Amino acid sequence: MTLAKRITLKTCVLTTALVIVAVSAAWGLLAARKSVRIAGDEYAELRMILNLDEHLMAARGMVEAGATPEGANAELLEAVRVLRNLLGFQDQQHRDIAPHEEEEGRYLQALESNVRKVAASLTTQTGEVEVAAALAGLKAAQAQLKHLANEMDETIALSHRASSRTLQVTLIVLVLVSCAMILTTVLVNIALYRSVVVPIRRLRDTVRMLASGRFDKRLPQTNDDEFGQLARDFNQMAAELDELYHDLERRVREKSRELVRSERLAGIGYLAAGVAHEINNPLSIISGHAELTLRRIRKPTDAREQEATEQALRIIRDESFRCKGIIEKLLSLSSGGDAERTRVPLDQIVDDVATMLRSLKQYRDRKVTVEFAPGSNVLGNETELRQVILNLTVNALEAVEPDVGEVQLKGKRHNGTIELIVSDNGHGMTHETREHVFDPFFTQRTGSKRRGFGLGLSITHAIVESHGGRITAQSDGLNQGSRFKVELPVFSAEEDEA
């Protein structure tokens, strides 16, 4: 059954219960109103009968006292008027208890006839016989009134008891129906909570997980109602998003590798000019000594000339190795490498990068110092970590002024990590710069021959994060220098065994 049908059914059940309550209350109120109306009518009739009895009692007293017939007759005429009013009142009533009303009507008509006879006898009375007949008629009329009053009292009592029973039954029905309605409402609310609120909360939690990047989460498909259909559609959407996310992630990784490669090649291109100058010097020495050696070996030589030739060959060998070392360091920066993580001696990499940068002509007027504890091994990719150190050191050298500029590379082991701090006494950074220094394409480098695209620190940040490390930027303000702290996990013996 669908959720809409279930909600409609439950709503119909509640509506039926409400209708039952309303009908029960209306029935009880109408029944009570009927009993109260009957009792009220009987009470009004009783008052008229009591008034009639008073007139008959007054007429009887006058007859017994031997008063003139006119006074007694006036009381009897007033009694007849009350009787006519009582009969008229009965004609206006609803015949809710027809036998009782008909019996009362017959009594009142007989009473009226009796009173009229007494009144007629009083107008023609001439002796004691007529007086006695009038008294007998008045006594009979009073007896009828008493009987009628008793019946009215009984009717009033019956109406009161009926009204009480009706109210009691109505109250019991209302209490039972209300309890059933409350129980039904509770059960309906629990069912609605389970069928509506719980799926909505589950959907909300899953959507939040999906928004946080957990595209593997799925909604359980427990039934075939609207939420079950929604769960199927949601799971299909999540599966498509998961596939799209993995595809985008793959593309981002590819583009990131291309960006890293491009940034690395850009740095190598920048270093190539300085390296070429460094290679020119040993090449000039090599070529000069090679020419001298060539001339010497073409003519006879003595021991002294032979020693000079050997010395020239040693210089050629040493300078060749020097060129080889420079080329190897340059190639170590440009090699792409892979994502393999191995033991990397971070202190040696820092020393190699510092040595290379010190030898470059454009940085010879700046001071580069290294304070790094030996044996600082981390788990990572050597090529990528070498690029991190190169980027931070070159940025620091570009930020300081010639002759007074100083860059420090300090490293130590702290709480299971290797901390590398690259600090300088250069331009410094503002708060806004520190907030965006690792954002892609953000750069504030001006007046420098090496113009950047704002990718160096962004790639550096990505490399450090991919190694499970952390990099932070600090500065006390403009012209107060900058500090970049890199924290990388220490390489452990267990990782070496693995």
VOZA-962563 format. One record per residue (C-alpha): residue number from 1; x, y, z. Coordinates in steps of 0.001 Angstrom, whole numbers, plus 500000, padded with zeros to 6 digits. Example, Ala and Ser with C-alpha at 12.3 -4.5 7.8 and 13.67 -1.06 7.14 Angstrom:
    n      xx      yy      zz
    1  512300  495500  507800
    2  513670  498940  507140
end
This chain:
    n      xx      yy      zz
    1  500000  500000  500000
    2  501323  503403  499074
    3  502008  506080  501646
    4  499192  508271  500298
    5  496657  505432  500715
    6  497902  504679  504221
    7  497643  508329  505245
    8  494161  508551  503670
    9  493038  505417  505525
   10  494364  506683  508829
   11  492756  510073  508245
   12  489426  508332  507547
   13  489767  506366  510793
   14  490371  509550  512759
   15  487513  511310  510966
   16  485184  508396  511760
   17  486179  508562  515398
   18  485514  512301  515423
   19  482097  511724  513806
   20  481269  509100  516437
   21  482232  511519  519198
   22  480177  514288  517636
   23  477126  512040  517094
   24  477356  510656  520624
   25  477621  514136  522105
   26  474742  515402  519956
   27  472567  512404  520850
   28  473248  512825  524545
   29  472619  516567  524456
   30  469390  516158  522494
   31  468142  513428  524835
   32  469021  515506  527879
   33  467409  518549  526310
   34  464232  516537  525704
   35  464157  515337  529308
   36  464816  518845  530606
   37  462080  520282  528364
   38  459568  517674  529561
   39  460491  518361  533176
   40  460197  522105  532551
   41  456784  521762  530949
   42  455566  519555  533751
   43  456917  521995  536305
   44  455076  524881  534605
   45  451861  522827  534554
   46  452382  521942  538215
   47  452599  525615  539110
   48  449341  526285  537267
   49  447672  523346  539075
   50  448877  524689  542410
   51  447450  528080  541448
   52  444190  526372  540473
   53  444135  524518  543781
   54  444516  527807  545613
   55  441434  529231  543860
   56  439421  526065  544594
   57  440561  526143  548215
   58  439483  529780  548504
   59  436073  529022  546963
   60  435627  526021  549294
   61  436464  528148  552293
   62  433897  530717  551283
   63  431231  528054  550769
   64  431974  526435  554098
   65  431871  529838  555823
   66  428450  530568  554367
   67  429614  533626  552486
   68  427732  535078  549616
   69  427868  532974  546430
   70  429362  535845  544433
   71  432811  535577  546125
   72  433036  531809  545718
   73  431795  532076  542180
   74  434478  534649  541355
   75  437182  532267  542643
   76  435669  529453  540566
   77  435630  531613  537457
   78  439301  532439  538085
   79  439934  528703  538450
   80  438232  528094  535082
   81  440474  530756  533519
   82  443572  529013  534915
   83  442271  525713  533555
   84  441807  527204  530090
   85  445362  528575  530221
   86  446640  525156  531269
   87  444787  523451  528414
   88  446147  526029  525997
   89  449694  525469  527324
   90  449304  521749  526760
   91  448175  522291  523169
   92  451425  524211  522474
   93  453673  521421  523823
   94  455460  518768  521774
   95  453781  515422  522272
   96  456916  513665  523498
   97  454895  511475  525915
   98  451532  511294  524176
   99  449683  508886  526553
  100  450560  511017  529564
  101  449542  514219  527794
  102  446229  512698  526640
  103  445468  511471  530166
  104  446240  514906  531580
  105  443955  516463  528960
  106  441069  514203  529973
  107  441615  514998  533654
  108  441692  518730  532968
  109  438563  518603  530823
  110  436718  516610  533498
  111  437980  519027  536127
  112  436754  521979  534087
  113  433351  520377  533725
  114  433208  519708  537456
  115  434227  523264  538347
  116  431630  524715  535975
  117  428952  522535  537562
  118  429955  523798  541036
  119  429861  527362  539762
  120  426427  526762  538260
  121  425128  525244  541488
  122  426369  528217  543479
  123  424484  530663  541299
  124  421204  528797  541848
  125  421692  527522  545362
  126  418575  527896  547604
  127  419310  525517  550403
  128  421669  523269  552207
  129  421442  520512  549599
  130  423048  522713  546887
  131  425755  523834  549334
  132  426574  520252  550157
  133  426697  519404  546438
  134  429020  522352  545801
  135  431339  521276  548606
  136  431362  517713  547293
  137  432162  518955  543807
  138  435002  521125  545146
  139  436415  518240  547147
  140  436260  515990  544079
  141  437972  518655  541994
  142  440713  519046  544587
  143  441169  515270  544670
  144  441580  515273  540876
  145  444102  518096  541159
  146  446052  516174  543792
  147  446072  513065  541607
  148  447205  515126  538627
  149  449897  516845  540700
  150  451218  513498  541870
  151  451420  512263  538290
  152  453283  515421  537294
  153  455697  514957  540172
  154  456277  511397  539035
  155  456749  512569  535448
  156  459259  515155  536564
  157  461112  512517  538591
  158  461096  510143  535613
  159  462390  512893  533327
  160  465137  513703  535822
  161  466164  510048  536056
  162  466031  509698  532268
  163  468132  512809  531868
  164  470660  511506  534393
  165  470829  508135  532643
  166  471201  509800  529274
  167  474004  512027  530520
  168  475675  509047  532164
  169  475450  506934  529008
  170  476623  509877  526905
  171  479560  510459  529228
  172  480513  506762  529134
  173  480257  506675  525340
  174  482296  509879  525025
  175  484966  508588  527402
  176  485208  505239  525602
  177  485220  506803  522152
  178  487704  509462  523292
  179  490024  506826  524734
  180  489736  504808  521554
  181  490354  507961  519557
  182  493395  508876  521673
  183  494771  505353  521304
  184  494084  505423  517573
  185  495729  508848  517281
  186  498810  507624  519140
  187  499048  504536  516937
  188  498490  506617  513803
  189  501156  509120  514877
  190  503607  506315  515619
  191  502876  504771  512235
  192  503226  508149  510508
  193  506463  508793  512398
  194  507883  505483  511249
  195  506622  505826  507701
  196  507338  509553  507195
  197  509667  511096  509767
  198  512126  508195  509970
  199  512592  507955  506164
  200  512928  511748  505948
  201  515609  511772  508655
  202  517383  508881  506980
  203  517222  510774  503699
  204  518532  513939  505413
  205  521487  512101  506975
  206  522320  510389  503700
  207  522115  513678  501796
  208  524479  515266  504332
  209  526920  512376  503887
  210  526576  512762  500133
  211  527259  516494  500447
  212  530393  515724  502466
  213  531732  513590  499616
  214  530689  510091  500746
  215  529088  509007  497487
  216  529073  505340  498523
  217  526158  505822  500925
  218  522814  504340  499863
  219  519279  504448  501241
  220  517651  501136  502264
  221  514650  500169  500111
  222  512304  498653  502704
  223  508952  498983  500905
  224  507298  500043  497678
  225  505687  503294  498813
  226  506681  506791  497755
  227  509747  506749  500003
  228  510804  503431  498523
  229  510560  504927  495038
  230  512419  508016  496276
  231  515124  505777  497761
  232  515576  503985  494442
  233  515806  507277  492553
  234  518184  508684  495165
  235  520416  505607  495052
  236  520531  505823  491274
  237  521483  509495  491508
  238  524125  508714  494159
  239  525568  505964  491973
  240  525784  508336  489013
  241  527352  511015  491214
  242  529802  508466  492580
  243  530808  507467  489070
  244  531030  511116  488017
  245  533058  511971  491123
  246  535558  509171  490527
  247  535850  510197  486898
  248  536444  513817  487914
  249  538892  512679  490574
  250  540800  510692  487980
  251  540884  513697  485670
  252  541957  515994  488489
  253  544794  513621  489355
  254  545896  513617  485742
  255  545707  517402  485486
  256  547459  517745  488848
  257  550306  515588  487611
  258  550482  517732  484494
  259  550528  520908  486614
  260  553233  519482  488861
  261  555227  518489  485832
  262  554754  521915  484253
  263  555731  523736  487458
  264  558725  521484  487858
  265  559857  522113  484283
  266  559326  525836  484764
  267  561578  525730  487814
  268  564134  523690  485934
  269  564039  526168  483073
  270  564725  528940  485547
  271  567634  527010  487054
  272  569010  526017  483672
  273  570443  529482  483020
  274  572339  529451  486310
  275  573447  525864  485840
  276  574701  526635  482354
  277  576939  529343  483826
  278  578245  526884  486408
  279  578991  524320  483705
  280  580766  526855  481516
  281  583523  527338  484079
  282  584553  523673  484374
  283  584109  523218  480612
  284  586518  526108  479988
  285  589009  524546  482374
  286  588557  521154  480731
  287  589018  522526  477208
  288  592091  524568  478219
  289  593834  521667  479919
  290  592858  519343  477091
  291  594583  521623  474553
  292  597722  521859  476726
  293  597783  518100  477173
  294  597325  517567  473430
  295  600298  519804  472662
  296  602459  518115  475265
  297  601816  514577  474095
  298  602741  515559  470482
  299  606417  516242  471416
  300  608940  514443  473547
  301  608461  515128  477223
  302  610623  514766  480268
  303  609516  513753  483724
  304  608466  517295  484592
  305  606287  517608  481508
  306  604812  514197  482152
  307  603862  515215  485714
  308  602200  518375  484371
  309  600310  516298  481849
  310  599055  513957  484571
  311  598009  516942  486653
  312  596075  518343  483691
  313  594333  514997  483180
  314  593381  514908  486851
  315  591914  518406  486564
  316  589977  517337  483456
  317  588667  514300  485355
  318  587667  516332  488412
  319  585965  519051  486406
  320  584160  516403  484339
  321  582844  514840  487538
  322  581847  518312  488698
  323  579834  518835  485516
  324  578317  515395  485962
  325  577286  516227  489505
  326  575661  519472  488413
  327  573799  517688  485634
  328  572666  514901  487987
  329  571269  517424  490455
  330  569437  519175  487649
  331  568047  515883  486360
  332  566972  514856  489849
  333  564711  517920  489908
  334  563291  517387  486438
  335  562644  513652  486719
  336  558954  512888  487003
  337  559170  509905  489291
  338  556032  508077  490441
  339  553822  507954  493498
  340  555927  505297  495239
  341  556661  506087  498868
  342  560102  505105  500177
  343  562546  506211  502841
  344  563741  509703  501954
  345  566673  511385  503786
  346  565198  514860  504082
  347  568398  516347  505529
  348  570422  515301  502463
  349  567816  516730  500079
  350  567832  520040  501950
  351  571643  520147  501821
  352  571682  519332  498059
  353  569129  522024  497221
  354  570939  524606  499369
  355  574288  523746  497779
  356  572853  524058  494277
  357  571163  527404  494954
  358  574278  528855  496643
  359  576291  528219  493496
  360  573858  530117  491257
  361  575126  533546  490234
  362  571830  535350  490987
  363  571846  534138  494595
  364  575501  534471  495520
  365  574770  537812  497197
  366  572302  536125  499584
  367  573098  533945  502574
  368  571693  530407  502796
  369  572243  528482  506035
  370  571202  524926  506879
  371  570655  523528  510388
  372  569238  520045  510039
  373  569571  517059  512331
  374  571182  514117  510473
  375  569156  510959  509933
  376  565894  512832  509399
  377  564134  510235  507283
  378  560549  510553  506116
  379  558231  508346  504084
  380  557566  509911  500718
  381  558496  510479  497095
  382  561980  511951  496809
  383  561317  513896  493617
  384  558189  515544  494982
  385  559818  516411  498311
  386  562824  517841  496496
  387  560436  520071  494540
  388  558776  521221  497805
  389  562118  522267  499297
  390  563215  523915  496049
  391  559988  525933  495748
  392  560117  527168  499349
  393  563826  528033  499194
  394  563606  529843  495833
  395  560570  531818  497049
  396  562492  532806  500169
  397  565551  533882  498108
  398  563321  535929  495808
  399  561721  537650  498818
  400  565003  538951  500380
  401  567183  541858  499319
  402  570687  541388  497871
  403  573667  541576  500258
  404  571471  541632  503394
  405  569127  538769  502523
  406  569319  535615  504609
  407  567435  532340  504243
  408  567520  529675  506944
  409  566530  526029  506561
  410  566096  524387  509957
  411  564917  520874  510667
  412  564278  518751  513727
  413  562326  515751  514910
  414  559264  516560  517042
  415  556441  514281  518266
  416  556746  511690  515522
  417  557219  514240  512726
  418  560068  515949  510951
  419  559679  519716  511054
  420  561295  521794  508313
  421  561176  525580  508747
  422  562177  527803  505828
  423  562481  531391  507082
  424  563748  534629  505559
  425  564176  538292  506489
  426  562449  539547  503363
  427  559255  541404  502476
  428  556953  539466  504802
  429  553217  538922  504319
  430  550013  540664  505284
  431  547108  538821  506924
  432  545267  538683  503594
  433  548312  537218  501873
  434  548657  534526  504548
  435  544977  533618  504056
  436  545400  533060  500292
  437  549088  532155  499937
  438  548280  528503  499070
  439  545415  529327  496682
  440  546038  528434  493023
  441  547043  531346  490774
  442  547518  533687  493754
  443  550768  535637  493487
  444  552066  538993  494666
  445  555522  538702  493194
  446  556437  541991  491539
  447  559657  543397  490205
  448  561244  539973  489844
  449  562844  538528  486759
  450  561210  535190  487559
  451  557499  535831  487148
  452  555272  533117  488553
  453  551721  531965  487904
  454  550768  531369  491540
  455  551003  527569  491288
  456  554234  526860  493178
  457  552919  527087  496724
  458  549593  525541  495705
  459  551381  522482  494317
  460  553706  522469  497324
  461  550696  522428  499614
  462  549115  519563  497636
  463  552324  517503  497743
  464  552720  517961  501499
  465  549045  517056  502097
  466  549375  513941  499911
  467  552300  512841  502100
  468  550104  513038  505199
  469  551836  516205  506340
  470  550949  519814  506978
  471  552334  523150  505808
  472  551634  526535  507396
  473  552682  530097  506585
  474  553604  532677  509234
  475  554681  536295  509157
  476  554746  539199  511615
  477  553769  541635  508873
  478  555300  543570  506006
  479  559121  543755  506008
  480  559185  541321  508950
  481  560132  538217  507012
  482  558213  534977  506454
  483  558296  531435  507829
  484  556967  528291  506176
  485  556760  525218  508408
  486  556455  521772  506860
  487  555578  518775  509044
  488  556051  515259  507599
  489  555602  511843  509266
  490  558821  510168  510418
  491  559873  507049  508551
  492  559672  504092  510954
  493  561457  500760  510998
  494  558173  498878  510502
  495  557608  500714  507209
  496  561117  499811  506116
  497  560439  496111  506842
  498  557139  496280  504951
end
